[in-house]
Amino acid sequence: MLLFQIRSTSELIMDTAAADIATNRMLGWRMRVGAFVELTKPRIAIMLVLTSAAGFYLGTKGDFNFALFVNSMIGILILAFGVATLNQWIERSTDALMDRTKSRPLPSSRLTGVEALVFGLAQCTVAEIYLFFLVNPLTAGLGLVVIVGYVLLYTPLKTRTSASTAIGAIPGAMPPLMGWTAAANEVTLGAWALFVMLFLWQFPHFLAIAWMYKEQYAKAGILMLPVVEPAGKITARQIVLFAIMLVPASLAPFFLGFAGVVYLVGATILGCWFLLESIRAARAKTVEKARRLLLVSVLYLPLIFGLLVLDH
């Protein structure tokens, strides 16, 4: 009887251990999958795809091609995932030096650098092939500009010059342009208008982030403008200047004939709101006002593009 109880107890212990091992393996895989997803920065990628979707809709002539739309968004989404992954692979050492980024998959050692590199290269390759054959070569070519501009130029230059923000704004403004070319297979004034809007929007947005985290950027050796010029005068000037330029640029769709009066009024109100918050942030030069500007910039983008689609 005692022997039977000992066997039962040992079997129970073994079963429990086996169950724990299986659970840990499952949790391990879930954590790894979650880390790979985190590398792709899905929230940012989705926002970029939304601007691409707006560009596709606005660039469509005649009947809306739903199959082409879906293929375009899939290709652009995979491209955004790949670029974000390669960006984190390049910045893994500097990310480890900043509190806001040290918990990312590579600095926290949840994934290896080789895994991230292979994952990013695979995504970019698949995206380019997908766009070339299932959308059109022009859009695939613009995707290549994004890869070269963001991964090979902007990201390495962040530790060398504050001009990297302007360089990065070029590939950063490509999504609506790519959406337009995916539908129209050509670059027109309308496509360039969307590009310019997103290009100008990025400066107040990213300079607000740079002001909020300038100490961390300085610690990591990333030469954002507030790091190079701690007094903030040039930063404040650029925030206001680009916000001013964004107001007339955002009205271009109306004057080019692919948006109505409702958009004209709405874009004017949104542009003035964005400009007002930019002026407040520039005058205060505080983290609180910079955070407020960041929030307004995040709200501005979907509102302006949503209004553009609704009043097309």
N, C-alpha and C positions, 0 to 999 in steps of 0.2 A: 504493500500500500504506500509506504514511504517512498519507494523507488518510483512508483507511478506518479506521485505528487512532484518529485524532483524533475522527472521527464516533462511533465505538463508545464512546470514553471520554466524550465529551460526552453521548451518549444515556444512558450508565450514571449519570453525575452527575445528569442531569435526572430519571431514574427514581428514583434514591435520594432526591432532594429532594422529589419528588412523594409518595413513600412516607412520608417524614418529616412532611410537611405533613398527610397523611391521619392518621398516627398521633397527631400533636399535636392535631388536631381531635377525634379520638376520645377522647383523654385529657382534653381540655378539656370535652367533653360529660359524660364520666364524673365529672369533678370537680364540675361544676355540678349534676348529678343528685344526687351525694353530698352537696353543700351543702344542697340542698332537703330531702333526707331528714334531715340533721342538724338543720335548723330545727324539725322536728316532734318532736324528742326521743323517738325511738321506744321506748327502754327504759322511760322513765317512762310513756308512753302505754300500753304493753303491761301494765304493772303495774296501771294504773287500769282497764283493760279486764278484767283478771282479777278484780278486786273487783266490777266490774259483772256479770261472768258469775256470780259467787257470789250476788250479789243477785238476779239473774234466776232462778237455780235455786231459791233459798229462797222467792222470791215466787210461784213457779208453783203453781197449784192445779189438780189433775187431771192430765191428760196433758201431757207436756212438748212444747211447740210448737217444733220444731227450726228451722223457717223463720223464725219470729218471733225466735228467739234469735239466729240468724245476722244478720238485719237489724238487730237492736238493737245487737249488738257492732260491726257495720260503722259504724253511725251514730255510736256513742259514740267509736269509734276515730278517725274523721274529725274529730269535734269536738275530741278531745284534741290531735290534730295541729294543727288550726287555732288553738286557744287558745295552744299552745306557740309557734307561729310568730309570732302577734301579740305575745305577751309579749316575744320576742326583738327584734321590730321596735321596740317602745317602749323597751326597755332597751339599744338598740344603742350609745348614747353612754356609758352607765355600764359596760357590758360591756367596752368598750375600755380602761377604767382598771384592770381587775382581771386578774391573771395567770391565774386559773382560767377566765376567760371571753373573753379577748382573741383567742383563736384561733377563736371561733365565726364562722359564715359572714358576718355583717354587719360586725363589727369588723375582720375580716381582709380585707374587700373582695372576697370570693369571690362575693357577691351584692350587689345594690343594695337600698336601702331600699324603693324602689317595687316591685321584684320580690317582696320578702318581704311587703309590705303586701297586694298583690293576691293572692298565694298564700294568705295567712292568711285574708283576707276570703272568698275563694272556698271554702276548706275549711269555714269556719264556716257559710256560707250553704248549701252542699250538705248539710252534716250536719243542719242544722235542717229543711230541706225533707225530707230522707230520713227523719228521726225522726218528723216530723209525719204524713207520708203512709204510711210503711211500718211504723211502730211505733204510736205514739199521740200525740195533742196534749199530754197531760200530761208525757210524757218530753221532748218537744220544748221545752215550757215550762221544765222544769228545766234543760235544756241552755242556754236563753237566760239563766237565772240564773247559770250557770257563766260564760258569756261576759261578762256585765255585771260580775259579782262579781270575776272574776279579771283580766280585761283592763282594764276601765274603772275599777275601784276599787282592788283590791289592788296591781297593778303600779305605777300612778302614785303611790300613797301610800307606797311603800317609801322614797322619798327625803324624805318629809314627817313620818312618825310611825312609832314602833315598834309601834303598835297594828295596823299593816298585817298582821302575822302572824295575829292573831285574825280579821281580816276575810277574809284569803285562805284561812283554814281552812274557811270555810263552803263556797265553791265546790269546795275541795279534797276535801271529804267527800261530794260529790254522786254520784260514780260508782256505789257500791253502791245508793244510793237510786234512781238512774235505772234500774239493772238491775232492781230490784224493781218499779218502776212500769211498766217495759216489759213485764213478765210479767203483773202483776196489774191494771194500769191504775188503781191507787189507792195512797194513802199510808197505811200502817197502823203500828201500834206496832212491828212487826218491822222495817219499813223505817227508822223513826226510830232503832231500836237500832243498826242497821248504820251509820247516819249519825253517831251520837254516838261510836261506837267509832273511826271513822276521823278524826273531828274532834279527839278527845282525843289520838290517836296522833301527830298532826302536830306538836304542840308540842315534845315531847322530840326528835323527829326533826329539825325545822328549827332549833331552838335549838342543837342539837349542831353542825349545819352552820355556823350563825352564829358560834358560839364558835371553830370551827376557822379561819374566814376573816374574823374581825372586823377585822383590820388592812386587808384588801383592801376590805371593805365600807365601812370608814371613809374610805379613800382615794377611793372612788367616791361617797361621800355618801349611802350607803344606811343608813337609820337602824334597823338591826336592834337588838334589845335589848342585846346585848353591846357594841355601839358606843356606845349612849346611856349605858350603865351599865358602864363598863370593869371595875369591881371584881368583877362577876359574882354578887353576892349575890341580886339579884332574878331573874337568869337561872337560877341554881341552884335557887331556891325554886320557880319556875314549872316547871322540868323535873320536879322531884320531885312537885309538886302534881298535875300532869296525869297523871303515871305512876300515882299513887295512885288518881285518879278512874277511870283506864282499867281497873283491876282489876275493880271491881264492874260497870262498864259492859259489860265483855266477857262477863260472866256472864249478862247480860240475856236472850240467846237461849234459855238453858236455862229460865229462869223464865217466859219468854213461851211456852214449849212447842214451839219449832221446833228444838231441839237436845237431845241426850241426855246421859247421865251421862259418857260418854267425853269429850264436849266440855267438860263442866263441870270435870272433873279436868284435862284438857289446857290449857284456858284459864286455870285457876288457876295452873298451873305456869308457863305462858308469861308471864302477867301479873306473877308474882312475880320471874321472871327479868328482865323488862324494868324493873321497879321497882328491883331490886337494882343493875342497871347504871346506872340513872338516879341513884341515890343516890351511887354511886361517882364518876360524872362530876361531880355537883354538889359533892361534897366536895373532889375533886382540883382541879377548875377548870383542867385541862390539855388541850392539844390531843390528846394520846394517849388520854385517857379519853373525850373527846368523840368521837373517831373510833371508839372501841370501842362507844360508845352508838349511833352512827350505824349501824354494822354490825349490831348487835343489833336495832335498829328495822327495818332492811331485811329481816332474817330473820323477825322477828315477824309482819309483815303477811301474807305468803303462808301462813305456818304456821297462824295463827289462822283465816283464812278457809278454808284447805284443810281444817282440822279441823272447821269448822262445816259445810262441804258434806258431808264424809264421815259425820258423825254427825247428819245432818238426818232 
